[in-house]
Amino acid sequence: MTKPLVALLTGAGISTDSGIPDYRGPDGLWRRDPEAEKLVTYAYYMGDPEIRRRSWRMRRQNGVLAAEPNAAHRAIVELERSGVPVRVVTQNVDGLHQLAGLPARKVVELHGSARKFVCTRCHARGPMENALARLDAGEDDPPCRGCGGVLKPATVMFGERLDPVVLGEALAITKACQVFIAVGSSLQVHPAAGLAQVAADHGARLVIVNAEPTPYDEIADEVIRQPIGTALPSVLGGLGMPGGLEGASELGGPRGPGAPGVENGS
């Protein structure tokens, strides 16, 4: 019997146990310091050198590169290694899914990666550690060494559009899955938030694991309010056991062939 595809949409809440604060929660960064949003807003970043300097200082201090995967990240890897087809669509830029051991080809990073930088002029890329080393050497707003352009983290800032190819891959996964689990996401930022509705519309079983209510709770098959670090390993552990996904492949009827990168068993 073909095993059903499990897709997870992960947001900031899955990484808080790794020491990375969320942004929109009750104690989120944007609520505590609304001005901080300017540091990741493209127009402000490109137009104001002082904003760029503050943004680089924030990245050197925020500890993302030093963070380690937690129990929730590891539970996803364990599910994948049990033989269940798994794909992760993440709103996070921390790279912790890959660091936990999930193959990079099974992770769709909707908002890019904070582990790399990119030049806004020539589009050269490199490891974020290299850019931060230049800060440590005294450069407070390091330009591109190739063309002199403005460098930024390889993340999608406010005011930038998502890569349509990346978004298309996320949509294909969402439409093809039989189980869709939204974890640690407020489900307020579109188009990522709308994937929950897409999954439900295509017959997937929708599970939401989040500390706070979301706009999609009413259409979910299950809503879990327990801490993610304990709730997700329990949920996924059940899916990975014999019979844990029994009947899930029938949810929503048969899937069409060939959604890119989401072949069952791959």
N, C-alpha and C positions, 0 to 999 in steps of 0.2 A: 504494500500500500504506500502510495506517495505521501511523504510527510508534508503537512501544511507549512506555509511560510509564516514566520513570526517577524513582524516589523516593530521596531521601537523608535519612537520619537523622544529624544532626550533633551531636557532643558537644564537650566542652571541648578535646579534642585538636586540633581543627581551628583553634583560635584561639591556640594557644600561640606560633605563629610571629608573631603580632601583638602579643606581649608580655603576653598575658593568661594567668596561671597556671591550671593545672588544679587539681582538688580531690582526686581519688581516686587519682591516679597514684602511682608510687613516691616522688616528691618533691612530692606534692600538698599543698595548703594544710591539709587536714584532718589529714594525717599529721604535718605539721610543727607544727601548732598546733591540737590538738583543741578548745580553748576557742573558737576562731574560729567554730566551727559554731553557737554560741549567737547570734552576731550576725545569722544568717539563719534563726533558728528563731522562729516566730511567737509562741509562748507567752512565751519569754524577752523578745523584742522588745517585746511589748505590756505585759508585767508589770514591766519593770525600766528606768527612765529612763536608768540608766548604760549598759545594753546598747544602748539606742537611740543615745546619744551616741557610743559607740564604733563603732556600725554606720555612723553618718553620717560619722565621721572616716575610716573604712575606705573609704567610697565616694568621698570627696574625694581619697583618696590612691591608689586602685587603678588609675587610668589607663584604665578601660574607655572613657570618653567620648572619650579622645584616641587610642584604638587605630585602626589602619587595616587594611583587608582585606589578606590575604596571597594567595600564589599559589593556594592551595586554594580560597579563596572566589572568586577571579577565574576559576578553571577551571570552576566550576559555572555562572557567568554566561556564559562562552564556549559551553558546551554548550547552554544554553538559547537563546542567540542563533543557534546553528547550525540551529535548527528542531526540535530534539528536545524533546518535552514533558517538562518537569522540574518537580518539586515538592520543596521542602525542609521537613522536619519537624525543628525544632531544639530541643535541650535548652538551648541557650545563650541568654543574655539580652543579648548585646552588640550586636545589630543589625548585625553586620558583613556578613551576606548582602545586606541591603538597601543598605547603604553601598557594597557592591561593584557594585551595579547590578541585582540580581535584583528583579523587581517584587514589591512587598509582598504582593500577592494570592497569590503563589506560595510564600510562606514562612509556615509555621505555627509560632508561638512557644509551645511547650508550657509553658514556665516564665515567660512574660511578658517584659517588657522593662525593663532597667536604665536605659533612656534616658527613662523617665517616672516620675513619682511618683503616688501615689493616696492619698486620704484614707480611712482605715478606717471613718469614720463616714458622711460624705455622699457618698463615692466620687468626689469631684472629682479631676480629673487635670490634669497639666501637665508641661512639659519638666523633666527632672532638673536641667538647668543652672540653672533658676530656684530650685530648692531649695538647690542647692550655693552659689548666690550669697548666699543668706541665711546659710549657714554662714560664708562669707567676711566677712559683715557683722556677725558676732558671735553669731548664734543657734546654739546647739549641739544643739538638739532642736526644730526649727521646727514649730509646730503649723499646722493648716489655717487659712488666713486667712478662710475662709468660715464654718466652724462651730466651730473650735477643736479639732477632732479630731486624732488621731495620724496623722501622715504616714508612709508607707513607700514604698519603691521598688515600682513596678508589676510585681513579680516574685512568683512563687509560692514562699513560704518553706517551710521544713520545718514540717510540722504543718498546712499549708493543702492543700486539695484542688485538683486541676487543674480548670480550667473544663471542664465536660462538653461544651460546644459545640466548644471547641478540640480536645479529645480525640477527639470524634466525627469531626471533619474529618481528623485524623491517621489514624484507623482507616480512613476511607473511602479515603484516598490509598493507604494500605498495602495494602488489599485489591484495589485497582484496578491497581496497578503490575505491570509485568512484570520490572523490574529494581529491586532494593532494595539500596542501598549504605549500610552503617553506617560512619560515619567519625569517628574520634576519640572514641568513646564506650566506656566500660567495660562497657556493657550490664548494669549492676547495679541501676540505679534504675528501679523500676516505677512506673507502667505503661509508660513509654517503652521500657524494655528489651524488653518483651514484643512490641513491634512486629516485631522480627526474626523471632520465631516465627510471628506472624500472616502476615507476608509469605511465609515458606517454606510455611506451610500452604495458602496460596492460589496456590501455584505459581510465585511469583516467583523469579528467580535472585538468590540472596543472596550479597553480597560484603561482607566485613568488612575495613576498613582501620584498624588500631589497633596501637600499639606493644606492648601487653600482651595476653595471652590474655583471652578473654571467655567467658562461659558458653555462647555460641551458636556457637563456632568449629566444633564437630563437625557442625552441620547446614548450615554455609555451603558454597556451591559454590566459593568462593575466599576465602582469608585472606591478607592482605598486611601484612607487618610493617615495610615500608620507611617512612621519614619521610613524613608526610602531604603536606608541601609539595612533594615530588617525585613521590610515588606517585599522588596523586589527579589531578593534571593529566595524567599518563600514561594512567591508566585512563579518564578522561572524554574525553581526546583521541581515544582509540581508538573510543569509542562514537559520537563526533560525526563520524567519517569515513564515507564511503560504504561500506555493508556492515557497519559496526561493530555495528549492532544487528540484523543479519540473523538471522532465526529467533527473536529474543527475543519477538516478538509471539505466537509459538506456545507459549511456556512457560506451562504451566498452563491452556491452552485459552482459549476466548473469555471476555471479561469481561462482566459484566452492565452494563446501561446506567445512565448518569446518576449515578455517584458524584459528590457535589457538589464542583465546583471542579476536577475532574480530567479534563475532557473531552480526548480526544486532540487535539493540535494547538493547544490554547488556551494 
